[in-house]
């Protein structure tokens, strides 16, 4: 048995001129397939080659490998373009809302970010 959105019948009939925001035919979401999705919160670190300044970036995604690839190929967030990024931290969540809450917490809490950055740099330079 499949679980469908309650708005499936409206959404699969295509655009309705009186209902703004309708989506095209066949684009309804099967909620069962999204039930098992994983979301990642991650912290990236880049070390500037000019002045050795350490920059961090926090985000969330449902595909961590793809997202890191995009950041490193200047196709991610505008802030991350043109830099080489290393994954310093990631955590898996079962829901998007939990991941977004953790991302917000990580972005706002500079002490936690600094600790993650310092731990990552210690490991990186210890191994080099």
Steps between C-alpha positions, in 0.01 A plus 500: 500500500634841408455814705425802285463866568142607566542756224599235247174512304525877463868497414487230233233679298749769405475876513172652615465871412307590819739318734831679507805290565375179336778281376522327159346162422675199653711685757314388813721362776476144623536552877605141561821543299591808706434323829843333509704797384809600694609858546852606586624806683859574409780743575759571233839660553716685251849632569592808297831457319569876512482570874430156657159621617261219596145540368207276588164438336199318648218350297257210469427263214354161415804399291828585674743372233322691224481817707872494587579442132287803404666723760847401378405562136361851559141386450387510865402801706644829373710541818681171436602565140867501405624326816617146579275355772564216744226323694566559871168383648182325393202354680202303365139586583177317418303814422566821314364710787743347752789556259398863446481557877850357549633705208359818655648409839841433346495823301412711803727333757855619427646300793389166354620603151838606639538171687419298186742714295782464755449123534503463121816710461680305775420172324592639157839634605571200722457272197704722263 
